[in-house]
Amino acid sequence: MNIQVAVIVSVSVSVLAFLVALYFFFWVKKQPSSNPEIARVGGFIKKGANTFLKKEYMLLAIFAGVAAVLILLFLPHPIWGEETAKWSWVKNVSMMISYICGTVLSAIAGKVGITVATIANMKAAEAATKGIRPSFLAGFRGGAVMGMAVVGTSLMGVSLVYLLTEDASAVLGFSFGASSLALFAKAGGGIFTKTADISADLVGKVELGIPEDDPRNPAVIADNVGDNVGDVAGMGADLFDSHVASISAALVMGVALSASADSIKANHFTIMVIIYGAIGLFSSVIGVLLARMGKKGGPTQALNLSTYVTTALFAGFAALASLLFFNDEAGWRVWGAMMVGLFVGTIIGIVSDYFTNDTKPPVRYVANASKSGPAFTILSGTSYGFLSVFPPMIGIAISALAAYKICEPIMNSAVSGMFGIAMAAVGMLSIVGMVISNDAYGPIVDNARGLVEMGGLGNEALEITDSLDSAGNTVKAVTKGFAIGAAGLTIIALLGAFMSEVNDAAADAIAAGKKGIELLTGFDILNPVVFFGLLVGAAVPAVFSAMLMLGVDRNAQRMVAEIHRQFKTIVGLKEGKKGVVPEYEKCIDIATTGALKELIPAGLVAILATLLVGFVGGVQAVGGFLAGNIVSGLLLALFMSNAGGLWDNAKKYIESGHNGGKGSDAHKAAVVGDTVGDPYKDTAGPSINTQVTVVSLVASIMASLFLTYSIF
């Protein structure tokens, strides 16, 4: 098999995924919806989400335009530099175009998700009047549109960029485009959604004791809009970025490995990356088509079962591909590395489920502790959040070590070992189409629950959507843990890609006769330059998280003041008099303006810190910076994601009638815990893994400049 055939296979599977996405889109669209109140409120949500997305993308277009010009001028070498055997100005142009393609496709991923989610939420709400199964299917298939579209686009994009440029650096440029947009989209969407969620909860539930989605609450529409811009558009861009980054890192390492292989195996390893990526998407296509909710099982069981089926399909299909196309020692070693990644991804999901599922002891313990006040809610939730970090961190460490050792004998080199880690990340993300489908299901059914309440569809429909929403919360916690774990392996592979890019540039410089430049063999933490980078890198995720959460804090305070103003000045609003409607658009505007104001600084701090370390300490310092950033980022991301999910489900567990039920002191304490957990799990936590990916890619594409221009 040659690279052209591999790309044809991946493009064909991508087209199949697009066809399935179209089928689901039209299936969802034709589901009945006749309730005028649901149509009216759903229209508000759709308009708010699209308005925010339009303003956000206009702002990010300016950032992307400036970045594209800088890439053209400086990357991978200054455009005015002397041409060498490995570089000409054409490479700068191809990297710029690849970067723009990455940003555009990432933006499209978010737009597709918003479009279908704002239709599926209304369909799932009305389907709840007919039973839990039709409502579940409307929500899941709405999410699956996004899953198929996002992964199909990312696989096709990477494959075509590599085929057209035959340059791994251009693929890294494509990945940087996807990552940089995802970083800001996730941060902006996260600030928007948690601003509205916190404000609605604190004033509505804690102060006034009104239901979660009561139409009297001025922030209720902004809250539902936030579910879409944060958990759909933001998470879609995030997982698009993770998938692209994992394939890109594997391609870079595959190119380096193929270059050292004999002529018969030229492109052997890059072909593996593309083929196994296509098999992962094909497995997800079958998985989403088979997904159903049984007569006896619940929604959580249905979502988990479809994930396990997809996992088993990938393991089997990948083994078959190894037998047919890569039936040698190298092929089976790579398959083994992927299975390690796939297994650890499953373990991370199980651990996240244990710490966030309301049927398990941690959530119930926190719910019970809430009877003693919010201090105990926070203390117990924080403790369990830190405990939840240990198993996935150990899992990532073991999978990286195992994958390295499995693949190291391929060429008896560190390059083949790092390729093994990259393929473990590809294995873990092989089922990302199913993961995104499950993840997008969450905000769709969350919106549906609100629409049922506002549309007055009755208690039975409300109980059904509550059940679907609870499953969505559990699955969202699992998918966030999965995404963070996959990012962990990906960025370890990107560290290898950084070394590969540095050594490529160093070999070029040595051949040109430059003095004082050596090939990298590793990073010694006893070297003070490396240790300098290590400490700075470890600090960046904490600063980045703080900036995002302070953005939520400032924005939420403004919105709480606006909600108070409306309840004081709009006569009859608090009493719910007929015909009295709050000024929903004022809260949407506060959330939009605040999110757009806060989203750029945090991302820029992470990127500028990378550049500063690189130009001060050179490639050795950047190696330390990336290592510190990886460890600190993974720890904080896992802690915040799991602690936030735990507090959210402890609140929902109490609301379902346990430990005093709604309106009790335990409930008010749990709402406070959920308020703290909201920016943890939906703003800072899932944004950190994107931040770590972005700085790793910045380091890789800036490798030659850091090698040439640095103080130490």
N, C-alpha and C positions, 0 to 999 in steps of 0.2 A: 504493500500500500504506500502511495506517495502523499505528500502534503495536500495536493489539489483534491484527491479523492476524500481525504479526511475532512477538508473544509466543506466539500459537497455534502457529505454525510451530516455534518453539524448544521449546515444551513437548512437541509431537508427536515431534520428533526425540529429546528426552530420554526420552520413554516408550519409543520404539524401542530406545534404548540400554539401558534397564532390562530390556526383554524379551530382548535378546541376552545381557545379564548373567545373567538367570535361566536361559536355555537352557544357557549354559556352566557355570553352577553345578551344575545337575542332571546335565549330561554328565560333569563331573569326579566328582561324587558317586557315579555308578553304575559308575565304573571299578573293576575287581576289586581287592580288598585282603583277603588271607587270612593273612598272616604275623603270628603272635601277638606276636612281639618288636617288630616295627615298630608294631603297634597299641599296645603297652604304652608304648614310648618316645614315639610320636606323641601319646599321651594326656598324658604328662608335659609335652611342649612346649605342647600346646593349653591345659592347665590353667594353666601358668606364665604364658603370654602373656595369657590372659584375666584372671588374678588381678592382674597388673601394670596392665593397661589399666583395670580397675575401680578400683583404688586411685588411679591417675593421674587419671582422670576425676572422682573424688570430690574430689580436691584442686583440680583446675582448675575444678570447679563453684563452689567457694567464691570463687576469683578472679573468675570470670565474674559471679557474683552481685554482688560488690562493684563491679566495673566497670559493670554494668548500672545500679545505683543512682546511681553518679556521672554516668553518661551522662544519665539521667533528670533529674538536678538541674542539670547544667551545660551540656549540649550539645544543639543548636549554640549556645544562649544560656542563661544562668541562667533557670530555670523561673519565677522570681518577677519577671522583667523585664517591661518594658512592651511590649505587642504592637505589631507594625508591619505594614506591608503584606505583607512577605515572611516574617514569623515569628509563630508563636503557640505556646503550650505543647504543642499537638498534635504539632508537629515533634519535640520532645524525646521524646514517647511513641513515635512511629514509629521514631525512631533507636534507642531502647532495644530495641524489639521486633525490629528488623532485626538489631541486634547479637546478641541471644540466638539468633535463627534462624541466623546465621552460625556461632556456636560449636556449636550443636547439630548442624547438618548436617556441619560439619568433623569432629566427634566420630563421627558415623555413618559417615563415609568411612573413618576408621581402623578402626572395628569391623567393617565389611563386609570390609575387606582381611584382617584377622586371621582372621575366620571361614572364609573360603575358603582362605587360605594354609595353615592348619593341617590342612585336609583334602587339598589338592592336593599337599602335600609327601609324604604317605604314598602317594598314588596314583602320583605320578611315580617314587617309589622302587621300587615293585613293578613298574611298567611297564618299568623299566630291564632287567628279566630277559627282556623280549620284544624289546628293541632300542631304539636311540636315538630313532627317530621317534615311537613312542607315548609315551615318557617326555618328550620335548620338548613334544608336544602337550598332555599333562596339565599340565605346568608353565606353558606359555604361556597356555592357556585359563583356568587358575586366576588368573594375573595379569590377564587380560583382563576377568574379572568385576569386579575393582577398577577397572580403567581405565574401563569403561563406566559403572559406578555413580557413580564420583567426578565425572566430567565431566558426566554427565546431571544429577546433583544440583546442581552448581555453576551450570550454564547455566539450569536451571529456576529455581533460587533467585534469581539476579540478575534474570532476566526478570520473575518474578512480583513481586518487591519493587518494581521500577521501575514496573510496571503499576499496582500497588495504591496506591503512594505518590505517583507522578509527581514524585519528589524525588530528585535526584542525591545529596544529603547522606545520605539514608537508605540508598542503595546503598553509600556509603562506610562507613556504620555496619555494614552486613552484611559488607562486606569486612574491616573491622577485627575483627569477631567471628571470622571464619574465620582471619585472620592471627594474632591473639593466641593462639588455641588451637593453631594449627599451630606457632607459635614454641616453646611449652612442650612440645608433644607431640614435636616433632623433637628438642629438646634433651634431654628425659627419656629418650626411646627411644634416642637416640644415646649417652647416658651409660651406660644399661643394657647395650646390645649390645657396646660397646667394653670395658667393665669385664670382661665375661665372656670376650670374644674374646682380649684381651691376657693375662688370667690363664691361660686354657686353653693358649694358645700357649707362654708363657714356662715354665710348669712342665712341661707335657706334651712339647712338641717340643724345647725347648732343654735343660731339665734332665734329663728322663727318656728322651728320644728315642722316645716312643711316638707312634702315628699321631694325626692331627688329631682324629678323632672317636672315639677309643678310649673305650669305655664305662667303663673304670676311672677316667677323669679326672672328678673331682667337678664340674668347671665345664662339662662338655660339654653338658648339657641347658640350662643357663643361656645358653650360647653360641647354641644353636639357638633358644631363646626370644627372645634378643636380635635375631636376624635378623628376626623377625616384628614386634616392638614398635618397632624402629628403622627397618628398611628397608621394612617394609610399612605399618604404622600411621602411623609418623612421616612417611615420604616421601609417603604418600597425602594426609595433612593438608597437607603442604608444597605439593604440586602442586595440590591443591584451592584452597589460598590463592592460588597464583600465577595460576591461571586466573581466579578471581573478581576478583583485583586488576587484572588486565589489562583485563577487560571493564568493571569499575567505573571505572577511569581513563578508558577510551575513552568511556563513557557521560557522565561529568562533562564532558569536553571536547566531546562531541557536543551536549550540552544547551547549553553556552555558544555553540557554533557555530550551532545551530538558532535560538537567541534573536536572533542578529544576521542571520539569513537572512530572505528575504521570506516571506510567509505561505504561499505555495505549498510551500515547502520546510521548513515547520515539522515537526519530528521526523524530517526526512529522514536526518540523520546518526545519530541514536539508533537508528533502524530498521536502518541499515547494520550497526551494532555487533551487534545481536541476530541478524540474518539471517546475517552472516558467521560468528558464533559457532556457530550451528546447522549451517551447512555444514561447519565444521571437525569437529564431532562426528559428522555423517553420514559424512564421509570416513573417520573412524577406525572407525566401525561396519563399513563395507565392508572396510577394511584388516584388522581382526582376524578377520573371517569368512573372508577369503582366505588368512590366514597358514598356511603349511605348510612343512614341511622336505622338500626334494627328495631324490631317491634318491642323488644325488652330492654335494650341498652340505652344509655343516656348519651347526650351530645359529647361529653368529654371522652367517653369510650369510643365513639364513632371517629372522632378526630385523631385519637391516639392510634386506633387500629389502622386507619388509612396511612398514617405515618410509618407504622411498622411494616405494612404491606409494601410500601414504596421502598423502604430500606432493604427488605428481602429481595425485591425485584432487582434493585441495583446490584446487590452482591452477586446474584445469579447471572445477570446479563454481563457484568464486568468479567466474571470468571469465563463465560462463554467467549467473550471478545479476546481475552488473554489466550484461550485455547486456539482460536481461529487465526488471530493476527499477530500476537506477540508471544508465541509458544516457545519461549526460551527462559533461561534463568532470570534475565533482567525483567521480562514481562511479568513473571510470577512474583518476583520480589516487589515490583511496583504495585501489583494487585494486593499483596499482603500489607503494604504501607497504607493503601486506601482503606482496607478493611479495618485497620487499627483506628484510623480517623473516624470511620463510620461508627464503629463500636463505641468510641469515647464520646462522640456526639450524642449517641443514644443514652449513655450513662449520665451525661450532663443534663439531658432532658429529664431523666428520672429523678435526679437530685433536685432540680428546680421544682419539679412537681411535688416532691416530698415536702419542701419548705414553703410552698405557696398554695397547696391544695387544702380546701377547708374540711376535707375528710381525714386529714393527717394531724398528728399531735401538735406540731409547732403553731399552726394557725389557731387551733382550739385553745392552746395554752395562752397565747397572746390575747385572744378574745376574753378568756376568763380573767386574765390579769387586768384587763380594762375596767373591771368592776371596782378596782382600787384607785382608779384615776389615770389621767393621760401620761403621767410620769412613768408608770409601770408599763403602759402600752409601748412607749418609746424605748424604755430600757430593755424589755424582753424582745421586742422586734429587732432592735440593734444587735443584740446578742445572737439571736438566731441568724440574722443576716451575715454576721461575721463567720458563724459556724458553717453556713452554706457555701462559703468561698473555698473551703479546704478540699472537698472531693473533686470539684472541677479543675482546680489549679493542679492538683496531683495528677488528675486524668490527662490534662494538657501536657504536663511534664513527661509523664510516662509515654504518651503517644508520640511526642516529639523524639524522645530517646529511642523508642522501639522502631519508629519509622526510619530514623537515621541509621540504626544498626542493621535493619533489614536491607536497606538499599546501598549502604556503604560498600559492600563487596562487588557491586556492579562494575565499578572502575577502580576499586580500592582507593577511593579519594573522598575528601570532605565534600566535593561538589556533588557526587552521587548520593552521599548521605543527606545533604540539604535538599536535593531533588526528592528524596523519599519523604521529607517533612512537607514539602510543597504538595506532593501527591496525597499525603494524609489529609491536608486541608481540602484538596479537591474532593477526596472521598467523603469528608465530613459535610461538605457543601453540595454533594451530588444530589441530595433530595431537597435542595433549596426551593424548587418549584412548589413542592408540597408544604414546606415550612412557611413560605409567603402566603399561600392559600389559607393556611390555618391562622396566620397572624392577621391577615386582612379581615377574616371572618369576625374577629373580636370586636373591632370598632363598628362594623356593620350591625351586629346584633345589639351592641350597646346603644347605638342610635335607634334601632328598632324598638328597644325597650322604652326609650323616651317618647317616641312617636305613639306607641300604644297608650301611654299614660296621657299624653296631651290630646290624643284623638278620642279618648274615652271609650276604648274598645272592651273594657270590662276586666274584672279581676282574673278570670281564667287565662286570658291572653297575656295579662301582666305576669302571671306566675310562669307561663311558658317562656316569655322573653327573659324573665329573671334567671331561669334555669339555663337558657342559652348564653346569657351574659356571663353567668358564673363560670361556665365552661370556657368561654372566650377569655376570661381573666386568667384562668389556670393555664390555658394553652399559650396565651401571650407571654406569661412568665417563662414557660418552657422554651418558646421560640427566641425570646430575648437571651436566655442563657445559652441556647444553641448558637445564636449569631455571635455572641461574645466569645464563646469557645472556638468557633470557626475562625473568627478574627485573630484569636491568639495564635493558632497554627499558621495562619496566613502571614502574620507579621513576623513570625520566626523565619518563615520561608523568604519574606521580603528582606530580612537581614542578610540572608544568603544571596539574594538578588543584588543587594547593595554591594556586597563584597565582590560579586561577579562583575558588576559595572565598574567598580574601582579598579579591579585588576585588568579589565579590558582597556581602560583609559591609561593605566600605568604601563602596560605592555606597549601601547601606542607611543607613549612619551619616551620610554626607554629606547624603543626602536629609532625615535627621532633624535636620540643622543642627549636627552635632558639628564642632568645630574641630580642625585639625592632622592630619587624616586624608587620605591621598592614595592614589590607585590605584597598584598595582605595575606597573612595566613591565619589570623585570628586577632582577638582583642584581650590584652593582659590587663586585668583590673588593678594590678599594682602599678601600672603606668599612670602617673598623675594626670596626664592628659585624658586618658580613658576614664579615670575615676571622676574627673571634672564633668565630663559629658554624662556619666552615669547619674550623678546627683541632680544635675539640671533636668535630665530626662525624667527622672522619678518625680520631680516636683510639678512638671507641666500638667499632668492629668488632674491634680488637686486644684490648681489655679483655674484651669479650664472649667472644671465642674462648678467651682465657686462662682465664677462669672456668670454661668448660665443660671444657676439657682438664685443668685442675687437679682438677675433679670426677671425671673418669675416673681420673686418677692416684691420688687418695686412695682411691677405691672399689676400684680394681684391687689396691692394696697390701693392703687388708683381705681381698680374696678370695684372693690368693696365700697369705696367712698361713693362711686356712681350708683351702685345698687341702693345704698342707704338714701341717697338723694331722691331716687325715683319712688321708693316706698313712702318717703315723707311728703313729696310734692304732688304725686299723681293720686288724686282722690279716688278712693274705692279699690285701689290696686291690692292692698294687703288683704282686704275683705273678699276679694275675688268677685266684685260686682260684674254683672254681665255687660259686655261691650267695652270694658276697661282693659286695655292692652299695654304692657310695658314697652319702653323704647329699646327693643332688642338691639337695634343697629348701633346704639351708643356703646354698648358693651363689646360688640364685635369690632368696632372701630378702635377702642382702647386696646384690645388684645392684638389687633393687627399692627397698629402704630408702635406699640411697645416691643413686639416680637421683632419687627424689622429694624428697630433701633438697636436692639441688644444682640442680634445674631452674628454680625460681622466681627466685633472686637474679640470675642473669645476664640474664634477660628484663626484670626490673624495672629493672636498671641502664640498659638501653637506653631504656626508656620514660621513666624519671625524668630522664635526661640531656636528652631532647627537651623535656620540660616546663620544666626549669631554663633551658635556652637560650632557649626561647620567652618565658618570663616575665621574663628578664633583658634580652634584646636585641630582643624583638619579632619581627615577621614577617621583617625583613631578616636578622636573625641566624639564624632558622630556615631561610631560603633557603640561606644559606651552610652551615649544619649538614647539610642534606639533600645538598647537592652534595659535601661532603667525605665524608659517610657512603657515598654511592653509589660514588665512585671507590675509596676505601680498601676498602670491603666487597667490591666486585667483584674487585679484585686479590687479596685474601686468599682469597676463596672459590674462585676458579679455581685459584690456586696449591695450596691444600690438597687440593682435590678431585682434581686431576691427579697431584700428587706421591704422594698416598696410594694411588691406583689403580695407579700405576707400581710402587711398592714391593710391593704385593699381588701383582701379576702377575709381577714378577721372582722372588718367592718360589715361586710356582706353576710358573714356567718351570724353576727348579732342581729342584723336586720331581718334574717330569716326566722327569728323568734327565739334565739338562744341567748343565755346570759342577760336576760332582761328585755331583749327585743328593742324595736324602734322607740326612740324618745327617752330611753333609760340613761342613767349616768354612764353605764358601760358603753352605750352607743355613742354618746357625745365624746367620750375619751377615744373611742376607736376612730371617730371622724377626724379628731386631731392627729392621730397616728397616720391615717390615710392622707391627710393634708401634708404632713412631712414627707410621706413616701411618694406622693405624686411626682414632684420634680426629681426625686431619686430615680424612679423606675421609667419615667416617660420623657424626661428632659436630659439630665446629666448622664445617667447610666448608659443608655443605648447610644449616646453621642460619643462617649469616650472611645469605643472600639473604632468608630469612624475617624476620630482624631488621631489615634495611634496609626491607623492605616495611612492617613494623609501624610503624617510626618515621615513615615517609612518610605513612601513614594517620593516625597520631596527630596529625601536623602539620596535615593537611587538615581533620580533624574539629574540631580546636582552633583553627582559623584565626581565628575572630571573637574568641575570648578573648585570643589572642596580640596581635591588633590593638588591643584595648581596654585590656588590662592588661599593661604591661611597664615595666621601670625606665628603659630607654633608648628 
